[in-house]
Amino acid sequence: MVTDYGQGYATRSEPRHRLPAGLRAPFEARSWREFGYVLLSLPVATVLFCWTVTMVTLGAGLLVTFLGIPVLAAALAGCRGFGVLERARARGLLGLEVADPEPLRLRKPGAAAWMGAVLKSGASWRHALYALVQFPWAVFSFSVALTFWSCGWALLSYPLWFWVFPAYAGEGGIQLYGDAHHSVYLDNPFEITVTALIGLVFTLATPWLVRTLTTVDGLLVRGLLGPSPLSARVVELESDRGVVVDTAAADLRRIERDLHDGAQARLVNLAMDLGLAKEKLREDPRTAARMVEEAHGEVKTALQELRDLARGIHPAVLTDRGLDAALSAVASRCTVPVRVEVDLPARPAPAIEGIAYFTVSELLQNISKHSGARSASVDVWRTEDRLMLQVTDDGVGGADASRGSGLAGLAARLDAVDGILMVDSPTGGPTRVIAELPWRG
């Protein structure tokens, strides 16, 4: 047993077997489960095929009346019910996890709305298509699997037949047992040996043949009884849209808070100080001059805060000169020395460029605040159609995106544009964070 701590979690390797997989296959539980799946497929597919053909044909014929639509809806609902059974059978015997298809979307309650939702659902029609396709495939796979399995074991056990059904031979045969008056002989040992070897080949090959057949079954179940790729993508986009909206709302709240607590407060104090200086101008010019000087300093501070805020929204250097100059500017403000290396043949999409900038900026802020590092590095390059970012430091490590920290927010922001954030930060360091973004958003 070997423990592997790669990727942040412990896994144990599979136990070592003395026999190779080819010799173990006929006796493994997996092979028998797959064979049982193929045997069960024929009766299940027969019932499902008969139901689908009968009900759909009947419903189509009754469309000239008001009964056609309810019958068709019942036919498709029955197919969806069989789909639940088929997914459970694939899960139990093949270990195939297939998610449920997209549910019916009822715009309003009632039987008419339910029938309309069933008939409009693409998943319902995919279930009906599965019933039509699965039946001929089940007949074929049942015939092939049962033939190979029975022939293999029958030929392999051929020598035992001479003990179950005693064969008596003449004096030229090979004596198996008995005395001089009554003996059992085998006339042709070569035939028996060849037959057993052929049976052994069939027996060893049958589990792999059945596994191939069940692989096709798995593709049918996953492709026709699971969620469609389009619906899964829609769900993913809806989730990503929620992340983007939440991120934008959080950014707006941050900007509002920074303006209210920073520059706005300073400008209010500045206005009050200038008003007091105006009143003191005639009575005490020196005090008024001192107050104006202080107000001048407040103006500089407020301007710097506004510049920092504008840089946090979208820095002008990023728009004008690209990632190389923008990241170098961010690195210069880090509390530890940072080496920046950007190797890009061209500039990525503006949205991706902005996300890359803020990702590196956030990671360098984390290094300044939490890492205790003495040095860090930023590397940016392109691989095919992906923009790669790598930020490393020699700090104390222990960073974990699963704890709901700022790294989790970065991962969510990257995921919204089909990006990936990978964190490798063992306790004691060093820390390496790799971000992967699409080149074009």
C-alpha positions as CSV (number, residue, x, y, z in Angstrom):
1,M,0.0,0.0,0.0
2,V,1.4,3.4,-1.0
3,T,0.1,6.8,0.2
4,D,0.3,9.6,-2.2
5,Y,-0.1,13.2,-1.0
6,G,-0.1,14.9,-4.4
7,Q,-2.8,17.3,-5.3
8,G,-3.5,18.1,-1.6
9,Y,-5.1,14.9,-0.5
10,A,-4.1,11.4,0.4
11,T,-4.9,8.4,-1.8
12,R,-4.0,4.8,-1.6
13,S,-2.8,2.8,-4.5
14,E,-4.7,-0.3,-5.6
15,P,-3.6,-3.6,-4.0
16,R,-1.1,-5.5,-6.0
17,H,-2.3,-8.8,-7.5
18,R,-0.2,-11.8,-8.1
19,L,-2.1,-12.8,-11.3
20,P,-2.1,-10.5,-14.3
21,A,-5.4,-8.8,-15.2
22,G,-6.0,-11.0,-18.2
23,L,-6.1,-14.2,-16.0
24,R,-8.1,-12.6,-13.2
25,A,-10.8,-11.1,-15.5
26,P,-13.1,-14.3,-15.7
27,F,-13.3,-14.5,-11.9
28,E,-13.6,-10.9,-11.0
29,A,-16.8,-9.5,-9.6
30,R,-16.7,-6.7,-12.1
31,S,-16.8,-9.1,-15.0
32,W,-19.8,-10.9,-13.6
33,R,-21.6,-7.7,-12.9
34,E,-21.0,-6.5,-16.5
35,F,-22.2,-9.9,-17.8
36,G,-25.3,-9.6,-15.6
37,Y,-25.9,-6.2,-17.0
38,V,-25.9,-7.5,-20.6
39,L,-28.2,-10.4,-19.7
40,L,-30.7,-8.0,-18.0
41,S,-30.5,-5.6,-20.9
42,L,-32.6,-7.8,-23.2
43,P,-35.7,-8.2,-21.1
44,V,-35.6,-4.6,-20.0
45,A,-35.0,-3.3,-23.5
46,T,-37.8,-5.5,-24.8
47,V,-40.3,-4.0,-22.3
48,L,-39.1,-0.5,-22.9
49,F,-39.2,-0.9,-26.7
50,C,-42.7,-2.3,-26.7
51,W,-43.9,0.4,-24.4
52,T,-42.4,3.2,-26.5
53,V,-43.5,1.9,-29.9
54,T,-47.0,1.0,-28.8
55,M,-47.7,4.2,-26.9
56,V,-46.0,6.6,-29.3
57,T,-47.7,5.0,-32.3
58,L,-51.1,5.1,-30.5
59,G,-50.6,8.7,-29.5
60,A,-49.6,9.7,-33.0
61,G,-52.6,8.0,-34.4
62,L,-54.9,9.7,-31.9
63,L,-53.6,13.2,-32.6
64,V,-56.7,13.8,-34.7
65,T,-58.6,13.6,-31.5
66,F,-58.1,15.2,-28.1
67,L,-56.7,12.0,-26.7
68,G,-53.4,12.1,-28.8
69,I,-51.6,14.6,-26.7
70,P,-52.3,12.9,-23.3
71,V,-51.2,9.5,-24.7
72,L,-48.0,10.9,-26.1
73,A,-47.3,12.7,-22.9
74,A,-47.9,9.4,-21.0
75,A,-45.6,7.6,-23.4
76,L,-42.7,10.1,-22.8
77,A,-43.3,10.2,-19.1
78,G,-43.1,6.4,-19.0
79,C,-39.8,6.6,-21.0
80,R,-38.4,9.0,-18.4
81,G,-39.5,6.6,-15.7
82,F,-37.6,3.8,-17.4
83,G,-34.7,6.2,-17.7
84,V,-34.5,6.3,-13.9
85,L,-34.4,2.5,-13.8
86,E,-31.7,2.4,-16.4
87,R,-29.5,5.0,-14.7
88,A,-29.8,3.0,-11.4
89,R,-29.0,-0.2,-13.2
90,A,-25.9,1.3,-14.8
91,R,-24.9,2.8,-11.4
92,G,-25.3,-0.5,-9.6
93,L,-23.8,-2.9,-12.1
94,L,-21.4,-0.8,-14.2
95,G,-20.4,1.8,-11.6
96,L,-21.5,4.5,-14.0
97,E,-22.6,7.7,-12.4
98,V,-25.0,9.6,-14.7
99,A,-26.7,12.8,-13.4
100,D,-30.4,13.2,-13.9
101,P,-31.5,15.1,-16.9
102,E,-32.9,18.6,-16.7
103,P,-36.2,18.6,-14.9
104,L,-39.5,19.7,-16.5
105,R,-40.1,23.4,-16.4
106,L,-43.7,24.1,-15.7
107,R,-44.8,27.7,-16.4
108,K,-48.0,27.2,-14.4
109,P,-49.6,24.4,-12.5
110,G,-52.1,22.0,-14.1
111,A,-52.3,18.9,-16.2
112,A,-52.2,20.8,-19.5
113,A,-49.0,22.6,-18.5
114,W,-47.4,19.3,-17.4
115,M,-48.2,17.6,-20.7
116,G,-46.8,20.6,-22.6
117,A,-43.6,20.5,-20.6
118,V,-43.2,16.8,-21.2
119,L,-43.7,17.2,-25.0
120,K,-41.4,20.2,-25.2
121,S,-38.6,18.6,-23.2
122,G,-35.7,17.4,-25.2
123,A,-34.8,15.0,-22.5
124,S,-38.1,13.2,-22.9
125,W,-37.5,12.6,-26.6
126,R,-33.9,11.5,-25.9
127,H,-35.4,8.9,-23.6
128,A,-37.7,7.7,-26.3
129,L,-34.8,7.5,-28.8
130,Y,-32.9,5.5,-26.2
131,A,-35.7,2.9,-26.1
132,L,-35.6,2.5,-29.9
133,V,-31.8,2.3,-30.1
134,Q,-31.2,0.2,-27.0
135,F,-33.4,-2.7,-28.2
136,P,-31.4,-3.9,-31.3
137,W,-28.2,-3.3,-29.4
138,A,-29.4,-5.3,-26.4
139,V,-30.3,-8.2,-28.8
140,F,-26.9,-8.1,-30.4
141,S,-24.9,-7.8,-27.1
142,F,-27.0,-10.5,-25.4
143,S,-26.4,-12.9,-28.3
144,V,-22.7,-12.2,-28.5
145,A,-22.0,-12.2,-24.8
146,L,-24.0,-15.4,-24.0
147,T,-22.5,-17.3,-27.0
148,F,-18.9,-16.5,-26.1
149,W,-19.4,-17.0,-22.4
150,S,-21.2,-20.4,-22.7
151,C,-18.9,-21.7,-25.4
152,G,-15.8,-20.6,-23.5
153,W,-16.7,-22.4,-20.3
154,A,-18.1,-25.4,-22.2
155,L,-14.9,-25.9,-24.2
156,L,-12.7,-25.2,-21.2
157,S,-14.5,-27.9,-19.2
158,Y,-14.4,-30.4,-22.1
159,P,-12.0,-32.8,-20.3
160,L,-14.3,-33.1,-17.4
161,W,-17.0,-34.6,-19.6
162,F,-15.1,-37.9,-19.6
163,W,-15.7,-38.1,-15.9
164,V,-19.3,-37.0,-15.9
165,F,-20.1,-39.1,-19.0
166,P,-17.6,-42.1,-18.9
167,A,-16.2,-43.1,-22.3
168,Y,-14.8,-46.5,-22.8
169,A,-12.1,-47.1,-25.4
170,G,-10.2,-50.0,-26.9
171,E,-6.8,-51.2,-26.0
172,G,-5.0,-48.5,-28.0
173,G,-6.4,-45.7,-25.9
174,I,-5.0,-44.0,-22.9
175,Q,-6.1,-45.6,-19.6
176,L,-7.5,-43.1,-17.1
177,Y,-8.6,-45.4,-14.3
178,G,-9.8,-49.0,-13.7
179,D,-8.2,-52.4,-13.8
180,A,-7.4,-54.8,-16.6
181,H,-11.0,-55.9,-17.0
182,H,-12.8,-52.6,-16.8
183,S,-10.9,-49.3,-17.7
184,V,-11.7,-45.8,-19.1
185,Y,-9.7,-44.7,-22.1
186,L,-9.3,-41.5,-24.1
187,D,-8.7,-42.2,-27.7
188,N,-7.6,-38.7,-28.8
189,P,-5.8,-36.7,-26.1
190,F,-4.6,-34.1,-28.7
191,E,-8.2,-33.2,-29.5
192,I,-9.1,-32.8,-25.9
193,T,-6.1,-30.6,-25.3
194,V,-6.7,-28.3,-28.3
195,T,-10.4,-28.0,-27.4
196,A,-9.6,-27.0,-23.8
197,L,-7.0,-24.5,-25.0
198,I,-9.6,-22.9,-27.4
199,G,-12.0,-22.8,-24.5
200,L,-9.4,-21.1,-22.3
201,V,-8.9,-18.4,-25.0
202,F,-12.6,-17.8,-25.2
203,T,-13.0,-17.7,-21.5
204,L,-10.1,-15.2,-21.1
205,A,-11.3,-13.0,-24.0
206,T,-15.0,-13.0,-23.1
207,P,-14.8,-10.5,-20.1
208,W,-13.0,-8.0,-22.3
209,L,-15.5,-8.5,-25.0
210,V,-18.4,-7.9,-22.6
211,R,-16.6,-4.9,-21.2
212,T,-16.5,-3.4,-24.7
213,L,-20.2,-4.1,-25.1
214,T,-21.0,-2.4,-21.8
215,T,-18.8,0.6,-22.8
216,V,-21.2,1.2,-25.6
217,D,-24.1,0.8,-23.2
218,G,-22.5,3.4,-21.0
219,L,-22.2,5.8,-23.9
220,L,-25.9,5.3,-24.7
221,V,-26.9,5.9,-21.1
222,R,-24.7,8.9,-20.6
223,G,-25.6,10.5,-24.0
224,L,-29.3,9.9,-24.1
225,L,-30.4,9.5,-20.4
226,G,-28.2,12.1,-18.8
227,P,-28.3,15.9,-19.0
228,S,-27.6,17.3,-22.4
229,P,-24.3,19.2,-22.9
230,L,-26.2,22.3,-23.8
231,S,-28.3,22.3,-20.7
232,A,-25.3,21.6,-18.6
233,R,-23.5,24.5,-20.2
234,V,-26.6,26.7,-19.6
235,V,-26.5,25.8,-15.9
236,E,-22.8,26.5,-15.8
237,L,-23.3,29.8,-17.4
238,E,-26.1,30.7,-15.1
239,S,-23.8,29.9,-12.2
240,D,-21.0,31.9,-13.7
241,R,-23.3,34.8,-14.3
242,G,-24.2,34.8,-10.6
243,V,-20.6,34.8,-9.7
244,V,-19.9,37.7,-12.0
245,V,-22.8,39.7,-10.7
246,D,-21.8,39.1,-7.1
247,T,-18.2,40.0,-7.9
248,A,-19.3,43.2,-9.6
249,A,-21.6,44.1,-6.7
250,A,-18.7,43.5,-4.2
251,D,-16.4,45.7,-6.3
252,L,-19.0,48.5,-6.4
253,R,-19.4,48.2,-2.6
254,R,-15.6,48.3,-2.2
255,I,-15.3,51.4,-4.4
256,E,-18.2,53.1,-2.6
257,R,-16.6,52.3,0.8
258,D,-13.2,53.5,-0.3
259,L,-14.7,56.8,-1.6
260,H,-16.8,57.3,1.5
261,D,-14.1,56.5,4.0
262,G,-11.1,57.9,2.1
263,A,-11.2,60.6,-0.5
264,Q,-14.7,61.8,0.3
265,A,-13.9,62.3,4.0
266,R,-10.6,64.0,3.2
267,L,-12.4,66.4,0.8
268,V,-15.0,67.2,3.4
269,N,-12.3,68.0,5.9
270,L,-10.5,70.0,3.3
271,A,-13.6,72.1,2.6
272,M,-14.0,72.8,6.4
273,D,-10.3,73.7,6.7
274,L,-10.4,76.1,3.8
275,G,-13.6,77.7,5.2
276,L,-11.8,78.3,8.5
277,A,-8.7,79.6,6.7
278,K,-10.9,82.1,4.8
279,E,-12.3,83.4,8.1
280,K,-8.8,83.7,9.6
281,L,-7.3,85.4,6.5
282,R,-8.0,88.9,7.7
283,E,-7.7,88.5,11.4
284,D,-4.6,86.1,11.5
285,P,-2.9,85.8,8.1
286,R,-0.2,83.5,9.5
287,T,-2.6,81.0,10.9
288,A,-4.6,81.1,7.7
289,A,-1.4,80.5,5.7
290,R,-0.6,77.5,7.9
291,M,-4.1,76.1,7.5
292,V,-3.9,76.6,3.7
293,E,-0.6,74.7,3.7
294,E,-2.2,71.8,5.7
295,A,-5.1,71.8,3.2
296,H,-2.6,71.6,0.4
297,G,-1.2,68.5,1.9
298,E,-4.7,67.0,2.3
299,V,-5.3,67.7,-1.4
300,K,-2.2,65.7,-2.3
301,T,-3.2,62.8,-0.1
302,A,-6.8,62.8,-1.5
303,L,-5.4,62.9,-5.1
304,Q,-3.1,59.9,-4.3
305,E,-6.1,58.0,-2.8
306,L,-8.1,58.7,-5.9
307,R,-5.2,57.6,-8.1
308,D,-5.0,54.3,-6.1
309,L,-8.7,53.9,-6.4
310,A,-8.7,54.5,-10.2
311,R,-5.7,52.1,-10.5
312,G,-7.8,49.5,-8.6
313,I,-10.7,49.9,-11.0
314,H,-8.6,49.7,-14.2
315,P,-5.1,51.1,-14.3
316,A,-4.2,53.4,-17.2
317,V,-0.9,51.7,-17.6
318,L,-2.6,48.4,-18.4
319,T,-4.6,50.0,-21.2
320,D,-1.7,51.9,-22.6
321,R,1.2,49.6,-22.3
322,G,-0.1,46.1,-21.5
323,L,0.5,43.4,-18.8
324,D,4.3,43.7,-18.7
325,A,4.4,47.4,-17.6
326,A,1.3,47.0,-15.4
327,L,2.6,44.0,-13.5
328,S,6.0,45.6,-13.1
329,A,4.2,48.6,-11.5
330,V,2.3,46.3,-9.2
331,A,5.5,44.5,-8.3
332,S,7.3,47.7,-7.4
333,R,4.7,48.4,-4.7
334,C,5.1,45.0,-3.1
335,T,6.9,44.8,0.2
336,V,9.2,42.0,-1.0
337,P,11.5,42.0,-4.1
338,V,9.5,40.6,-7.0
339,R,11.0,39.3,-10.3
340,V,8.5,39.8,-13.2
341,E,8.9,38.0,-16.5
342,V,6.2,38.4,-19.2
343,D,6.6,36.5,-22.5
344,L,3.6,37.1,-24.7
345,P,3.5,37.2,-28.5
346,A,0.6,39.6,-28.4
347,R,-2.0,41.1,-26.0
348,P,-4.9,39.0,-24.9
349,A,-8.5,40.1,-24.9
350,P,-9.0,43.2,-22.7
351,A,-11.3,41.5,-20.3
352,I,-8.8,38.6,-19.8
353,E,-6.0,41.1,-19.5
354,G,-7.8,42.9,-16.7
355,I,-8.6,39.7,-14.9
356,A,-4.9,38.6,-15.2
357,Y,-3.8,41.9,-13.8
358,F,-6.1,41.8,-10.8
359,T,-5.2,38.2,-10.1
360,V,-1.5,38.9,-9.9
361,S,-2.2,42.1,-7.9
362,E,-4.3,40.2,-5.3
363,L,-1.7,37.5,-5.1
364,L,1.1,40.0,-4.5
365,Q,-1.0,41.7,-1.8
366,N,-1.4,38.3,-0.1
367,I,2.4,37.9,-0.3
368,S,3.0,41.3,1.3
369,K,0.5,40.7,4.1
370,H,0.6,37.0,5.0
371,S,3.5,35.1,3.4
372,G,6.6,36.3,5.4
373,A,8.5,35.8,2.2
374,R,11.9,37.3,1.3
375,S,11.4,37.2,-2.5
376,A,8.8,36.4,-5.1
377,S,8.4,36.0,-8.8
378,V,5.7,36.5,-11.4
379,D,5.8,34.6,-14.7
380,V,3.3,35.1,-17.6
381,W,3.3,33.2,-20.8
382,R,1.0,31.8,-23.5
383,T,0.3,28.1,-24.1
384,E,-1.7,27.4,-27.2
385,D,-5.0,29.3,-26.6
386,R,-4.5,29.7,-22.8
387,L,-2.9,32.5,-20.8
388,M,-0.8,31.2,-18.0
389,L,0.2,33.0,-14.8
390,Q,2.5,31.8,-12.1
391,V,3.2,33.6,-8.8
392,T,5.7,32.0,-6.4
393,D,7.2,33.0,-3.1
394,D,9.6,31.5,-0.5
395,G,7.3,32.3,2.5
396,V,5.8,30.2,5.2
397,G,3.2,28.5,3.0
398,G,-0.1,27.1,4.2
399,A,-2.3,28.9,1.7
400,D,-5.5,27.1,1.0
401,A,-8.2,28.2,-1.5
402,S,-10.8,25.9,0.2
403,R,-10.9,27.9,3.4
404,G,-13.0,30.7,2.0
405,S,-10.2,33.2,1.9
406,G,-9.3,35.6,-0.9
407,L,-8.0,32.7,-2.9
408,A,-11.5,31.3,-3.0
409,G,-12.8,34.6,-4.4
410,L,-10.0,34.5,-7.0
411,A,-10.9,31.0,-8.0
412,A,-14.6,31.9,-8.4
413,R,-13.7,34.9,-10.5
414,L,-11.5,32.8,-12.8
415,D,-14.1,30.1,-13.0
416,A,-16.6,32.6,-14.3
417,V,-14.5,32.9,-17.5
418,D,-13.5,29.2,-17.8
419,G,-10.3,29.8,-15.9
420,I,-8.6,27.6,-13.3
421,L,-6.7,28.5,-10.1
422,M,-4.2,25.9,-8.7
423,V,-2.6,26.4,-5.3
424,D,0.5,24.4,-4.1
425,S,1.4,25.7,-0.7
426,P,2.7,23.2,1.8
427,T,3.3,24.2,5.3
428,G,6.7,25.7,5.5
429,G,6.6,26.9,1.9
430,P,7.3,27.6,-0.8
431,T,4.0,28.7,-2.3
432,R,3.2,28.4,-6.0
433,V,-0.1,29.7,-7.5
434,I,-0.9,29.0,-11.1
435,A,-3.8,30.7,-12.9
436,E,-5.0,29.6,-16.3
437,L,-7.2,31.8,-18.4
438,P,-8.6,31.6,-22.0
439,W,-6.6,33.8,-24.4
440,R,-9.8,35.2,-25.8
441,G,-12.8,35.7,-23.6
